[in-house]
Amino acid sequence: MPEPFRVRAAALTVSAVLLPALLAGCGENDDSDGDLTRQELSWKDCPAPSEAQGGGSAPSPLTGGAAWQCATMKAPLDWDDPEGDTIDLALIRARTSGPAQDRIGSLIFNFGGPGGSGVTALPAFGEDYAILRTRYDLVSFDPRGVGRSAPVICQDDRQLDAYLEQDATPDDGAERTELLDSTKEFNAACEDNSERILPHVRTTDTARDLDLMRQVLGDDRLHYFGISYGTELGGVYAHLFPKRVGRAVFDAVVDPTQNPEQGSLGQARGFQLALDNYAEHCVSQIEECPVGDTAQNVKDRIARLLKDLDSKPIPGVLPRELTQTAATNGIVQALYSQEFWEFLTDGLEQAYDGDGTILMVLSDSMNGRSENGRYSNLVPANAAINCADDRPRYTTEDVERSLPAFRAASELFGDYLAWGMISCTDWAVPGAADHPDVSAPNAAPILVIGNTGDPATPYEGARKMARALGEGVGVELTYRGQGHGAYDSKNRCVRNAVHGYLLDGKVPAAGTVCS
């Protein structure tokens, strides 16, 4: 069972052990990657998303009628052989709405995962960034291995249903063997179906793609907005190309100093904190909380529900049943945003009456499963990027050793996240590093925003990122709020800080706190 999209605590995370040849190819003045830097993109109306991108309809125009445009950029399959085979990377943009003389350049977004399609995410959130479009072309992309960019393919939809609903917290030897065998089968399918791309989806590869994209788009500097795993990608870019960093914002920040085990343990604490906050919020409302009388009662009832589902699933999205794993996934998904808490309450209330529909819909959303039963390639891409980046390969003995610490961090999520550590054990491609190198001496300031209630990228990661980027580079801002990320909370203080930097170049004071 894959971990809930590991923010790679270095695993959403990179790896940054760089081969001498790669280092030699990253010189700050090296803009000579063959003809690829001079390619001209052919921008056209965007088609409907592919199944690998999540399906659905073509993106609707923005308010005012601005159309989304899509293009394909060629990049080397292997950055150690930049003149060899190429792959196609899918891009999307909305042109700036402001006067030409006010345009700064392109602002490139990565929304995280890893494995999320930027080509579908940017239009989904495009209206939220309308003010940034007054001075930038808004641009995003499917990173290599994702969506329409040489997607990693592993199992078919039926097999993924079984893989994602299996018992991810084994209680005995038989269940442990079943989990290990299932994980091995999934990993083998990825190798069988995607052998060509698997060695080339490390975050360092995507960072090189970003710099090629910068050049093809015609910018001297990379202006960048990274969210969740996107902060790790941005940090790795800054390490490789410090003098090419323009105005950059990191939101929902990955801790770049942690190995995968430390990152998963941090997420156990983070999701437990979010659950604690949800329970307190529910019982503090004027109306009676329908899922518990006290905060502790809310959490105790959830624990009993999950224990019961372990042996007796309930009807979910028919004909499937809501298993313990699917219910845990659904709860995790709802904790990503305070706006989802009402769905969690409805889902729990429904599940206590024997109907698992809402929790299963939340679980499907987290795993990239559409109503028609088709999966995007979010799960395969997430596994491929994490496993290519992360050097450690954990055994069942490692998990059992770590279980007491995980359970102390979270009774509800500890086992779930601890057993997720085995997901890369039999992966075909070796991992690159214990954690990413994001040191970026002399880079332009990077605004690093941490949210005190963030479950997936715990708040402490922002300070670690700011320090790792280097003195005078990482500028930390704290948002005292709930959910994964800060900008999308629409908090005026956060937005003023982001807009002030990206639009006007005004760097907020380090240590600024927004409530």
C-alpha distance (Angstrom), angle and dihedral (degrees) to the residues before:
residue distance angle dihedral
M1 . . .
P2 3.79 . .
E3 3.75 116.2 .
P4 3.77 116.6 -105.6
F5 3.65 98.1 -82.4
R6 3.67 97.3 -57.0
V7 3.56 110.4 -132.3
R8 3.40 82.9 -144.3
A9 3.36 101.9 -121.6
A10 3.53 76.6 -152.7
A11 3.29 84.5 -21.4
L12 3.43 107.0 74.4
T13 3.37 55.4 49.3
V14 3.32 154.0 124.1
S15 3.32 145.7 -118.1
A16 3.43 121.9 -145.7
V17 3.66 112.8 -179.8
L18 3.74 99.4 129.1
L19 3.74 124.2 -157.2
P20 3.79 115.3 -129.3
A21 3.78 89.1 -113.2
L22 3.80 91.0 54.3
L23 3.77 91.9 48.4
A24 3.77 89.7 50.0
G25 3.79 89.0 54.6
C26 3.80 95.0 53.3
G27 3.76 102.2 68.3
E28 3.78 112.8 148.3
N29 3.79 93.3 -121.9
D30 3.77 94.8 42.0
D31 3.80 106.0 114.2
S32 3.79 93.7 146.1
D33 3.79 107.9 103.8
G34 3.79 92.2 145.8
D35 3.77 120.6 -99.3
L36 3.81 93.0 -28.9
T37 3.80 92.8 85.2
R38 3.81 89.5 57.7
Q39 3.78 97.8 48.4
E40 3.78 116.2 125.6
L41 3.77 117.3 -136.9
S42 3.79 119.6 -132.2
W43 3.81 105.3 -141.3
K44 3.82 115.5 -158.3
D45 3.78 139.2 160.9
C46 3.80 109.2 -67.6
P47 3.80 118.8 -105.4
A48 3.79 123.5 -138.0
P49 3.82 111.0 -76.1
S50 3.79 116.4 -90.0
E51 3.79 120.6 -118.8
A52 3.81 88.7 -102.1
Q53 3.81 88.2 56.8
G54 3.80 91.9 48.9
G55 3.81 102.3 -91.5
G56 3.78 125.3 -116.0
S57 3.79 133.9 114.3
A58 3.79 131.2 -34.7
P59 3.82 111.5 -87.2
S60 3.80 115.8 -86.1
P61 3.81 119.7 -123.7
L62 3.77 118.2 -92.1
T63 3.79 122.1 -106.7
G64 3.78 105.8 -69.9
G65 3.79 92.4 34.5
A66 3.82 101.2 -83.6
A67 3.79 109.1 157.9
W68 3.77 127.3 -137.8
Q69 3.79 113.4 -120.7
C70 3.80 127.5 -158.2
A71 3.78 132.9 -159.2
T72 3.78 141.4 167.3
M73 3.81 123.8 -121.7
K74 3.78 123.0 -163.5
A75 3.81 118.4 -132.9
P76 3.80 132.8 173.4
L77 3.78 114.1 -88.2
D78 3.81 87.5 -143.4
W79 3.80 116.8 30.3
D80 3.82 88.8 -158.6
D81 3.82 85.9 64.3
P82 3.83 102.6 37.0
E83 3.79 93.8 170.6
G84 3.81 93.9 51.0
D85 3.80 130.2 83.1
T86 3.79 118.4 -20.5
I87 3.78 136.7 -147.7
D88 3.81 129.6 -152.6
L89 3.80 119.3 -114.7
A90 3.82 118.7 -159.4
L91 3.83 116.8 -131.9
I92 3.80 134.2 -175.4
R93 3.79 131.2 -168.5
A94 3.79 145.6 174.3
R95 3.79 113.6 -153.2
T96 3.77 119.6 -122.9
S97 3.78 116.6 -84.6
G98 3.81 94.7 -149.9
P99 3.80 133.3 82.1
A100 3.80 115.8 -67.1
Q101 3.80 91.9 -118.0
D102 3.85 90.5 59.1
R103 3.80 95.2 51.4
I104 3.82 113.7 118.2
G105 3.80 97.3 -175.3
S106 3.80 136.9 -97.9
L107 3.82 121.7 -25.2
I108 3.80 108.0 -151.7
F109 3.82 119.4 -154.4
N110 3.79 131.5 -158.2
F111 3.80 112.2 -175.1
G112 3.80 98.3 -166.7
G113 3.76 138.5 -123.0
P114 2.88 99.7 119.6
G115 3.77 91.2 -109.7
G116 3.78 102.1 36.3
S117 3.80 119.6 134.6
G118 3.79 111.0 -118.9
V119 3.79 89.7 -168.6
T120 3.81 89.9 66.0
A121 3.83 97.8 31.7
L122 3.81 98.7 55.4
P123 3.83 95.5 57.5
A124 3.82 89.6 44.3
F125 3.80 90.5 58.6
G126 3.79 98.8 23.9
E127 3.80 97.1 114.4
D128 3.82 89.2 57.2
Y129 3.80 89.3 64.2
A130 3.81 97.6 45.7
I131 3.80 93.8 119.7
L132 3.81 90.9 53.3
R133 3.80 89.1 53.8
T134 3.80 89.2 65.0
R135 3.81 88.4 78.7
Y136 3.81 105.7 15.7
D137 3.75 141.3 52.1
L138 3.82 101.8 -122.1
V139 3.82 108.9 -130.5
S140 3.79 134.8 178.1
F141 3.77 136.4 163.3
D142 3.78 146.8 -167.4
P143 3.81 105.0 -103.2
R144 3.79 116.9 -131.0
G145 3.80 109.8 -72.2
V146 3.82 91.8 26.2
G147 3.81 134.3 100.7
R148 3.80 110.0 -41.6
S149 3.82 94.3 -5.9
A150 3.82 104.5 92.6
P151 3.83 90.5 -59.8
V152 3.78 122.0 -144.8
I153 3.80 108.8 -119.6
C154 3.81 122.5 -166.2
Q155 3.81 121.9 153.2
D156 3.79 132.6 3.5
D157 3.80 122.9 -105.2
R158 3.80 95.4 -93.6
Q159 3.78 91.9 50.4
L160 3.80 91.6 47.0
D161 3.80 90.3 53.0
A162 3.79 89.6 57.2
Y163 3.81 93.9 42.0
L164 3.79 94.6 50.8
E165 3.80 95.7 44.9
Q166 3.79 97.9 48.4
D167 3.78 122.0 112.4
A168 3.80 104.1 -80.6
T169 3.83 94.0 -177.2
P170 3.83 106.2 56.0
D171 3.80 116.9 -156.4
D172 3.80 99.8 -169.8
G173 3.79 143.3 16.6
A174 3.79 95.3 -85.5
E175 3.81 93.4 52.5
R176 3.79 90.3 45.0
T177 3.80 91.3 53.6
E178 3.80 90.9 47.8
L179 3.82 91.5 51.9
L180 3.80 93.0 47.9
D181 3.81 92.7 46.8
S182 3.80 92.3 48.2
T183 3.80 92.1 49.3
K184 3.79 90.7 48.5
E185 3.82 90.9 50.8
F186 3.81 91.5 50.4
N187 3.80 92.5 48.9
A188 3.80 91.9 47.0
A189 3.82 90.2 51.5
C190 3.81 89.4 53.4
E191 3.80 90.1 53.6
D192 3.81 92.7 45.9
N193 3.80 94.7 49.5
S194 3.82 102.5 31.8
E195 3.79 107.2 27.0
R196 3.82 93.3 132.7
I197 3.82 97.1 56.8
L198 3.84 102.2 33.6
P199 3.84 97.0 84.6
H200 3.81 91.0 50.7
V201 3.82 106.3 53.3
R202 3.79 99.4 85.8
T203 3.77 116.8 131.9
T204 3.78 89.2 -114.1
D205 3.82 87.9 61.0
T206 3.81 91.6 51.5
A207 3.81 90.5 47.2
R208 3.81 88.1 56.4
D209 3.81 87.9 49.8
L210 3.82 88.7 53.6
D211 3.78 91.3 55.6
L212 3.78 91.6 48.7
M213 3.80 88.1 49.3
R214 3.80 90.2 51.4
Q215 3.79 90.4 55.1
V216 3.80 95.6 44.1
L217 3.81 90.2 49.9
G218 3.79 88.9 52.8
D219 3.82 100.8 -115.1
D220 3.80 125.5 140.8
R221 3.81 90.5 -154.6
L222 3.79 133.6 30.8
H223 3.80 111.5 -113.1
Y224 3.77 105.5 -164.1
F225 3.81 145.0 178.9
G226 3.82 112.3 -165.6
I227 3.79 124.1 -175.9
S228 3.83 125.4 -168.5
Y229 3.83 107.0 -36.1
G230 3.79 84.5 10.4
T231 3.81 87.4 71.9
E232 3.77 90.1 58.7
L233 3.78 90.8 48.2
G234 3.80 89.2 49.7
G235 3.79 91.7 48.6
V236 3.79 92.1 51.4
Y237 3.81 89.7 48.4
A238 3.81 90.1 51.7
H239 3.80 90.1 50.5
L240 3.80 92.9 51.1
F241 3.82 96.7 39.6
P242 3.83 108.8 21.2
K243 3.81 94.3 159.1
R244 3.81 91.1 51.7
V245 3.81 94.7 59.0
G246 3.80 112.5 114.9
R247 3.79 123.9 173.4
A248 3.79 108.5 -25.5
V249 3.81 136.7 176.4
F250 3.82 125.6 -165.5
D251 3.83 115.2 -163.2
A252 3.85 126.4 -178.9
V253 3.76 90.2 17.1
V254 3.80 127.4 -142.3
D255 3.81 116.1 -137.0
P256 3.82 102.6 -119.8
T257 3.80 94.3 -166.4
Q258 3.81 97.5 66.8
N259 3.79 131.4 89.8
P260 3.83 118.1 -136.2
E261 3.81 94.1 -91.0
Q262 3.80 92.1 51.1
G263 3.79 90.4 46.0
S264 3.80 92.8 51.5
L265 3.79 90.8 47.8
G266 3.80 89.3 51.2
Q267 3.79 89.7 52.3
A268 3.81 90.3 51.2
R269 3.80 88.3 57.4
G270 3.80 91.5 42.5
F271 3.80 96.6 52.3
Q272 3.80 90.6 43.7
L273 3.80 89.3 53.5
A274 3.80 90.0 49.6
L275 3.81 90.5 49.6
D276 3.81 90.4 49.3
N277 3.80 89.6 51.0
Y278 3.81 92.0 47.2
A279 3.81 91.9 50.9
E280 3.81 93.0 48.1
H281 3.80 90.4 47.8
C282 3.80 93.2 49.6
V283 3.81 95.5 52.6
S284 3.81 92.9 41.9
Q285 3.80 93.4 62.7
I286 3.79 120.3 108.1
E287 3.79 91.1 -118.3
E288 3.79 119.7 62.0
C289 3.82 114.9 -86.0
P290 3.82 104.3 -115.2
V291 3.82 95.0 -150.5
G292 3.81 101.5 51.3
D293 3.78 146.3 -5.3
T294 3.80 96.1 -129.5
A295 3.80 133.9 17.3
Q296 3.80 90.2 -104.0
N297 3.79 90.9 48.7
V298 3.81 90.1 52.8
K299 3.82 90.6 54.0
D300 3.81 93.9 42.8
R301 3.80 91.4 52.9
I302 3.81 91.3 49.8
A303 3.81 90.1 50.8
R304 3.82 90.7 50.6
L305 3.81 90.9 48.5
L306 3.80 92.1 53.3
K307 3.80 91.8 46.1
D308 3.81 90.9 51.7
L309 3.81 91.9 47.6
D310 3.80 89.8 54.5
S311 3.80 89.7 71.0
K312 3.80 102.1 20.3
P313 3.82 119.4 32.4
I314 3.81 118.8 -161.8
P315 3.82 129.9 -139.8
G316 3.79 112.5 -74.2
V317 3.79 129.7 164.2
L318 3.79 95.5 -14.1
P319 2.92 133.0 -81.5
R320 3.82 86.6 20.1
E321 3.78 124.5 76.7
L322 3.79 128.1 -135.3
T323 3.79 105.8 -112.0
Q324 3.79 127.2 -169.6
T325 3.80 89.7 -100.2
A326 3.81 94.6 49.4
A327 3.81 90.9 48.0
T328 3.80 91.2 50.5
N329 3.80 89.6 49.6
G330 3.79 90.2 50.8
I331 3.79 93.0 50.7
V332 3.81 90.8 48.0
Q333 3.80 91.2 50.6
A334 3.81 91.6 51.3
L335 3.80 91.6 51.7
Y336 3.81 92.1 60.4
S337 3.81 91.3 81.4
Q338 3.79 135.1 23.2
E339 3.80 86.4 -137.4
F340 3.83 87.4 67.3
W341 3.81 95.0 53.4
E342 3.80 92.2 91.6
F343 3.82 89.2 55.7
L344 3.79 89.4 50.7
T345 3.80 90.1 53.1
D346 3.81 91.2 48.5
G347 3.79 91.6 45.6
L348 3.78 93.9 50.2
E349 3.80 93.0 45.9
Q350 3.79 89.3 50.2
A351 3.82 93.1 46.6
Y352 3.81 91.9 52.2
D353 3.82 85.4 58.9
G354 3.81 91.0 52.3
D355 3.83 100.0 -97.9
G356 3.81 116.8 115.7
T357 3.81 98.2 179.6
I358 3.82 100.3 114.0
L359 3.80 95.7 43.4
M360 3.80 89.6 48.6
V361 3.81 91.9 49.8
L362 3.81 88.1 52.8
S363 3.81 90.3 48.6
D364 3.80 91.5 49.5
S365 3.79 90.1 50.9
M366 3.77 91.1 53.8
N367 3.80 91.9 50.2
G368 3.80 96.8 45.4
R369 3.82 96.4 -110.5
S370 3.80 116.7 152.5
E371 3.80 125.8 -146.7
N372 3.80 88.5 -103.2
G373 3.80 91.2 61.1
R374 3.79 95.5 -106.7
Y375 3.79 120.6 130.6
S376 3.76 128.3 -143.2
N377 3.78 113.6 -136.8
L378 3.81 92.1 -103.0
V379 3.82 94.8 114.6
P380 3.84 96.4 46.5
A381 3.80 92.6 43.9
N382 3.80 91.9 47.6
A383 3.79 90.8 52.8
A384 3.80 94.2 44.3
I385 3.80 95.6 50.3
N386 3.80 94.7 42.7
C387 3.80 93.3 47.7
A388 3.80 93.9 45.2
D389 3.80 90.3 51.2
D390 3.81 101.7 40.9
R391 3.79 118.7 74.4
P392 3.85 99.1 -167.7
R393 3.79 117.5 92.9
Y394 3.80 109.3 -164.7
T395 3.79 126.0 -151.6
T396 3.79 130.7 -153.8
E397 3.81 86.9 -101.4
D398 3.81 89.0 57.1
V399 3.79 90.4 51.1
E400 3.80 93.6 48.3
R401 3.81 89.9 48.8
S402 3.78 91.0 52.3
L403 3.82 98.6 42.4
P404 3.83 96.3 91.6
A405 3.81 91.0 55.8
F406 3.82 92.1 46.0
R407 3.80 92.3 48.4
A408 3.79 90.4 49.1
A409 3.80 88.2 52.9
S410 3.80 93.2 48.7
E411 3.77 130.8 -3.0
L412 3.78 89.6 -164.4
F413 3.82 102.8 42.3
G414 3.82 103.1 21.2
D415 3.81 99.9 92.4
Y416 3.79 91.4 39.8
L417 3.80 93.6 56.0
A418 3.80 95.6 37.9
W419 3.80 93.5 55.8
G420 3.80 89.8 47.2
M421 3.81 86.6 70.8
I422 3.83 90.9 79.4
S423 3.82 92.9 62.8
C424 3.83 93.4 100.8
T425 3.81 98.4 38.0
D426 3.81 95.9 106.2
W427 3.79 97.9 28.2
A428 3.80 115.6 144.3
V429 3.81 96.7 -134.5
P430 3.81 122.7 60.4
G431 3.77 116.9 -119.1
A432 3.77 118.6 -112.1
A433 3.82 107.1 -138.5
D434 3.79 147.4 -10.5
H435 3.78 90.5 -111.9
P436 3.81 138.2 -13.3
D437 3.76 126.2 -85.1
V438 3.79 108.9 -129.9
S439 3.79 100.7 163.2
A440 3.80 107.1 137.7
P441 3.80 111.1 175.6
N442 3.80 114.6 -164.2
A443 3.80 94.0 7.0
A444 3.80 119.1 141.6
P445 3.82 115.2 -90.6
I446 3.80 115.7 -74.7
L447 3.81 118.4 -155.8
V448 3.83 107.7 -133.4
I449 3.83 114.9 -165.6
G450 3.81 122.6 -165.2
N451 3.82 125.2 -171.7
T452 3.81 115.3 -149.0
G453 3.82 91.9 -145.5
D454 3.81 98.5 43.9
P455 3.83 110.4 134.9
A456 3.80 100.6 -170.9
T457 3.81 100.9 39.7
P458 3.80 103.4 27.6
Y459 3.78 117.0 -139.1
E460 3.81 95.3 -109.5
G461 3.80 89.9 67.6
A462 3.80 92.2 71.1
R463 3.79 92.9 61.3
K464 3.81 91.0 45.0
M465 3.81 90.3 51.3
A466 3.80 93.2 47.4
R467 3.79 91.1 51.4
A468 3.80 93.9 44.0
L469 3.81 92.4 51.8
G470 3.77 87.8 59.0
E471 3.77 142.5 -111.8
G472 3.78 111.9 -46.1
V473 3.81 92.6 10.7
G474 3.80 107.5 73.8
V475 3.82 111.1 57.3
E476 3.80 110.1 -171.1
L477 3.80 124.0 -146.5
T478 3.83 122.7 -179.3
Y479 3.80 124.7 -146.5
R480 3.80 114.7 -165.6
G481 3.77 98.8 -149.1
Q482 3.80 147.5 97.3
G483 3.78 133.8 -89.8
H484 3.77 137.7 35.5
G485 3.79 108.0 -47.4
A486 3.79 135.2 -2.7
Y487 3.81 111.6 -125.2
D488 3.80 93.6 65.3
S489 3.83 89.6 54.6
K490 3.82 85.1 75.9
N491 3.80 89.3 -134.4
R492 3.81 105.3 168.7
C493 3.81 94.9 -139.9
V494 3.82 92.8 52.0
R495 3.78 92.8 45.7
N496 3.78 93.4 47.7
A497 3.81 89.8 53.2
V498 3.81 93.2 48.3
H499 3.79 94.1 44.4
G500 3.78 92.4 45.0
Y501 3.79 91.5 56.1
L502 3.80 101.6 37.5
L503 3.81 96.0 41.2
D504 3.80 103.5 31.3
G505 3.80 105.3 17.7
K506 3.82 93.1 -117.8
V507 3.81 109.6 149.0
P508 3.83 111.8 -150.9
A509 3.78 118.6 -129.4
A510 3.79 113.1 -84.9
G511 3.80 110.0 -104.7
T512 3.82 95.1 30.9
V513 3.82 111.1 161.5
C514 3.82 123.7 -152.3
S515 3.81 122.6 -168.1
